[in-house]
């Protein structure tokens, strides 16, 4: 079993609803053979005459040898399945440098994900007064296929994404957005074994609703269990849809060079060699990879976030989690992260003057760092996973815990979870945060115990890791 089932659910279903047809993620080859079975049997029969004419002397008995030969022919079909794509990804985010003055940047931060929570939902995108990363690019639902140019030269691809958004500055009229943009890329591999390293020039066209040309190049490192890091440089020229009506309708032209740093999760890259390797023989680098993980737990907070006397005080939501096996301790030590981790541990109500003030115990971590150990307990069913996770932005969160994972299906797992979480919290004046989590978000520390449900999440066992399979160098 491979990652095919996860990709089919995450990418295929979304793209089917938009395009009306299923873009293939699997190439099926059926080989038909004629099998011939030939068998030859020899039957030896000895004849013993009655009486004793030899007067006591022994002579060889006459023998008859019969030869029986049979030939059976039948057809046999062998079905083999291969990856059909060069790249298939769920999400990519890029933080841009040099697209606007620091006073007009969106404040997206490194990788385009580290927004200030107080500015995140302001009227202008970003709304920050100073930003090193002035812009961002976001892509969802990425697919690339081999483009057989120049006498079937390797590593040319043509691809698209469900949608792409380019935000060069904190100005809503300057945002470029395209549904199913067209990209042509050529990869030059500096390292063609996992982790892959390559230089990738690209040419892109945005078609609708914005029209733009995107020239760029990137230095890519990945694909380790769907995790990739990229450095970008490029130039964008385009026009946004018109604003206003009649003679006042004016398009906004965007022209900007940029440098950037990108990260993508649940994003898988195949070389030409990989597309000629069956799914069942694909090399895997991670112990666990998934789309979403939700933990409902009880804590020591005064009240439940869900209200009333509900026994579950809070929850933790992890989006696009991944755990990558490290070449240490029989490859059971792992490093992991996720797109973001949201912890809501409950609420505390305090009397301030003549009114009660509710403070939510909440922590938010973008691309936290997780180190853990993967210990199989029951083969192909149960694993123990102690871990330490640290988040550095926007909340400083330290989490020490363990999960006992039960493998239910190839795309779903249930775990018993427990541990300790400490967060410095953060304050925000955003109406959204006040309405959702109360008047304040303060620091908290709590132990917890609960149940984790992992959806579209795949656990890999030791025999499936690339380190333990033939061709372990990959």
N, C-alpha and C positions, 0 to 999 in steps of 0.2 A: 504493500500500500504506500502511496506517495502523497505529495502535497496537492495532487490533482483535484481531489474532492474539495479541498478548501478553496482553491482558486476558482473552480467551477461555480461554487456558491457565491463567492465574493464578487467576482468579476463577470462571469457569464450571465448571471441573473440580472445584474444592473444593465449591462450592455444590451441584453436581449430586450428589455423594456424600452430602451431608447431607439435602437436601430431596427428592432423588429426581426432580427435574425441572430442566430448564435454564432459568434465568431469562434472558430475552433481553437481550443487549447490543447487538443490531443490529435495526433496524426495516427490513424490506424492502418496497419499493413497486414494483409491476409495472404499467407503463402500456402499454396495447395500442392501437396506432394502425392505421388503414387507410390505406395509402399508395397513391396513384394516380399512375401515370406515363402521360402523354399525349404522343404523338409524331405529327407531321404531316410527310409527305414529298411534295414536288412533283417530278414527272418531266416534263421538256420534250423533245419529239421534233420535229425539223425534217425536212420531206419535200422532197427535191430531185428535180424532174421531169427525165427524160432529154431530151437535145437542147438546142438553143439558139434557142428561138422569139423571143428578145428582140433578135436580130440584134446582139448585143454589149452591150445595155443590161442592168443588174443590177436585179433586183426582189427584195423580201423573200420568203424561202421560207415556205411554209405551215408553221405550227407547231401541235402538239397538246400541251396541258398536262393531266397527270393528277395528281389529288390523292389521296394515300393517308393515312388517319388511323387510328391504333391507340391503344387505351386498355387499360392493364394495372393491375389492382388486387390488392393482397395485404396480409395482416396482418403487423404488426411489433410485437414485445414489447420494451420497454426496462425493464431491472431497475435500480433505484436503491437504495442501501443507506445508512441514516442511523443515527446513535447513538440507541439506545432509552432510555438512562439519563440522568439529570441528574448523578449522581455514582457513580463506581466506584473503589474503592480497595483496596489490599492491606493497609496497616498505618497506624494512627494511634496516637500516644502523647501523653499530656498529663500534665504535672507540676502538682500541686495545692498551693495555699497555704491555710492556715487550717482544715484538716480535723482537726488534732490538735495537741497541745502539741509543742514542739520536741523534747522528750525522748522522745516516742513516735512520731515520724515514721519513715517508711520510708527516707528519705534518697534519694529517686529523682532529685533534682536537676532542673535545667532540662529541660523537655520530658519528664520522667519516664523518662529514659534514663541519667542520669549517676550510677549507683550506685557506691558504693565496692566494688571487687572483693572485699575481705576480708569484707564483710558480705552479699554478694549471695546466698550459699547458706546463710545461717544458719538456725536453726530457726524463728525468727519472721521474717516478711517484713521485710526491711530490717535490723532489729536494731541500728540506729544509736542513739547516745545523744543526738545533736543533729542536727536536720534543718530547714532552711528550707522545703524542699518536702516537706511531711508526707505527701502522698498521690499517687496516680497513677490515670489511666484508660487502658486499652488496648483498642483495637478491631482486629479482623482480618476481612478480607473484607467491605468496606462496599459497599452498593448502595442507591441512591435513584432513585425514578422520579417522574415528574410526577404531582401530585395535582390533578385538575381541579375544584377547589372554586370557589364564588363566581363562577358563570358563566364558567368556564374562565380564572380569573385566573392570571397568570403567576407562576412562582417558588415555588409551593407544592409540597412533595414529601412522599412517604411512603417510608420506607426501613427497612433493618435492617442487621445485620452477622452474620457467622458466629458470633462470640461477642464479648461485651463484659465486661471485668473492671474493677470500681471498687474501689480499695484506699485507704480514707481514713486508715489508721494502721497501725502495726506490731502488728497483732492479727489473727491468722488468722481468728477467728470474726467479724470485722467486714467481711470481703471480700464484696462483692456481685458475682455472676456471672450472666449471662443468655445463653442460646443464642437467637439470632434475636430480639433485643429490637425493639420497634416504636417508630419515631420519626417525628414529623411536624414539618417545618421550613418556615419562610418566609424567603426571602432578599430583602433590600433592597439593591440594588446601588448603591454609591457610584461605582464604575467598572465598566462592562460590557465593556471591552476588556481583553485580556491585558496585564499581570497583573490579574485580577479582584480587586476589593475590595468586600466586602459585609458587612452586619450580619445575623446569622442567629439569630432566636429559635427555640427548639425545645421540644418536649414529648415525653418518652420514657417507655416502660413496659418494665420487665424482667419476664419471665414465668416463666422456669425456668432453673436451680433456685432462684435468689433472686427475690423479688418486690419491685419498687421503682418509685417515681415519680421522674423526673428532669426538672426544669425548668431551662432554661438559655438562654444567649445567647452568641454569639461574634462577634468581629471577624475576618474571614477575609481573607487575602491569598494569591493563587495563581491559578490552577494553572499553574505554569511547569514543563513537562515532568514533571508529576506531583508536584512539590514544593509544599507548602502550609504556611503559618505561621498560627497562630490564637491569639487571646487569649480566654479563657473566663471566665464568671461564672455561677454557678448554685446550685441547692439539690437535695439528694438525700435522699429518705426511703425506707427499705425495711427488709426483714427477711431474714436469712439462714436457710438450712435449720436445723432443730433439731439440737442436739448431745446425745449421751447417749441413754438408752433409758428407756422407761416414764415414771414420774413425774419423773425427773430430766431429761427432755428439755426443753430451754429454747431458744427462738429468741433470736437477737440482733438488736435493733433498731438501725438506723443512721439518724441524722438529722444532716446537716451542710451548711452553706453552703460555698462554695469560690470561689477565684479560681485561674486556671490559664493555662499557656502550652503550646500543642500544636504538634506537627509531624507531617506525614504525607508518606509517600513512595509512589510508584507510585499516586497518588490523583488522579483526573482529574475535573474539574468542567466541566459543559456548561451554558450558558445555553439558554433556549428557542430562540434564534437558531441555536445550534450544533446542536440536535437537528433543525433543518430544513436543515442543510448536509450534503451527502454526505460519506461517509468519505474519499473520495479528495480532497476539497477542504478537509479540516480543517486549521487552522493548527497548526504544530508549533514549539516553542520550543527544543528540545534537539537536540544533535548525537548524543547517545547516552543510552539509558535501558534499564535491565535489572533482572533479579531477582537474579542471582548471578554473580560473576566470581571464578574461582579461578586463581591463578598458582603453578605449581610451578617452583622455581628452585634454582640452585646458588649457594652463598655461601662465604665464607672461614672459616666456623666449623669446629671440630674434627671434629664428627661430625654425621651426619644425624639429624634428629628421628625419622625412620622406622626408625632402627637399622641395624646392619650397615654395609656399604660402599655402600649405596644412593647413586647419584650425585646424586639430588635431596636437597639438605640441608634444605629447608623449603618453606613455602608462604605465600601471602597470600590470605585470603578476604575479599571485599567483597560485602556484602549490600545490595541495592536501590541500586546506583550510578546517578547521574544527572549529566549534563553539559549545562549551560544556555548557549546561545549569547548572547553579550553584543553590544550594538550598537557594537562597536569592530573596526577592522581587518577590514572586510568580514564582520563577525559570526563570524570564526573564533576569536577569543579567547573562552574559556568559563570559567565558574565551576561547580564541581561539589562533590558530597558523596556520602555513602552512609550507611545506617543505622549500620553499624559496619565497621571494617577490622581484621582480626586478622592480625598478622604473626608467623610462627614461622620464624626464620632458621636454626635448628639448635640444637645443644647443645654445651656445653663442660664437660669433666670435670676437676676439680682435686682434688689430694690434700690433704685437711685432716686432720692427725693421722694416724690409722691407717685412715682410710676415704676412699673417693672420693666427692666431692660433685658431682652433676650439676646444672648451671645451664642453664636453657633461655633462649635468646635470643628473647624474645617481647615484642610490643608490641600494645596494644589501643587503638584510637581510636574514640570515639563521635562521629558527625557531624563528621568532619574537614573541613577546608576545602581544596579543590583548585582551582588555577588552571592552565590549559593552553591550548594552541593546536592547532587542528584543521586539518591541512593535507592536502587530497586529493592523492593520488599517481596513482592510476588511477581513472578515473571509475567510480563505482558498485561498486568492488571493493577498493581499497587506500587506506588513510589513515595518515598519520604523526601521532602525538599526543605531543609533549613536554609535561611537566607538573611542577608542584611541589605537594606535598601536605603539610599541617601538621595534626597532631592535638594537641589541648590537654588531653584527659582521656580515660581515667585515666592514659594514658602520653603523655608529650611525644614525638612522633614527627615527624621531618622526612624526607621522601622526595622525591628528585629522580630523575626517570626519563623514559622514553619507551616508547611502544608503537607497533608497526607492525601495524595492524589489517587483517585479511582478512575481508571480508564473505562469509560462507558461505551462510547462509539469512537470511530476515528475522528469525529468532529465535535465531541462533547465530553467533558470531564466534570466530576464532582469532587470537592476536596473538603476536609476538615481543616480549619485554619485557626491559628492562635498566635499571640505575640504581644508586642508593645510598640506604641507609636508616640512620638514626641514631635510637636510642630510649633514653630514660632508664630504661626498665623500671619495675617496681613489685614490691613484696614483699607476700606474703599468707600467712596461716596457714591458709587454707581447705584442707581435705583434698582437695577436687576439684582445685584447682590443683596441689597437690603430687603427686597421683597422675598427673595428665595431663602436667605439664611439669617435674617434678623438684622438688628441695628449695628452689630459689630461682629468682627471675626477675630477672636483673640487666640493667644497661645494656649496650648493644651498638651497634656500627657495622659495616656491611658493604656491600660492593658485591654485586650480584646479576645474574643473567642467567637467563632461563627462558621458558616458554611459558604463555600465558594462554588459558583456555577460558571464554568468556562464554555463559551459558545463559539462554534467554528474554530476550535482549538485542537491542535494535534500534538499528542505526546509521541515521541520517538524512543525506541528502546535500543539497547546497546548494539545489537546486531545490525541496526539500520544506519548507525553513524558511519560516516565515510572513513573514519580512522580504523574501523573494524571490518572493512570490506576490501575485496581485491582492488588493487589500484589505490591504496590508502594515501598515496601522495596527493591525490586530488582533494 
